[in-house]
Amino acid sequence: MVFLYDIIPLFVFAIIFIFVIGVAWEFFEFDIISKMITFRFQGILDTFSDICFDLAGSALACFYVSKKMLEYSRTSVDNHAT
């Protein structure tokens, strides 16, 4: 059976992982794309909004997956109890 406290470390790991990937992408975007392709910097607002949307998307995905894990856990326990 999966409990909420079992899911929290996975949730925290996923948020931190997506944040690191998002920041790495922003460095890549600034270094490669803005210097070699477009020759202009999009601005700090673009960078900040990209990271915020990355975190919002990962949080929604984590909530969805944790909800499905809890539902699956409850139905598997109910099926074993009968």
Secondary structure, DSSP 4 states (H G I P E B T S, - for coil): ---HHHHHHHHHHHHHHHHHHHHHHHHHIIIIIIIIIS-S---HHHHHHHHHHHHHHHHHHHHHHHHHHHHHHHHHHHHHH-
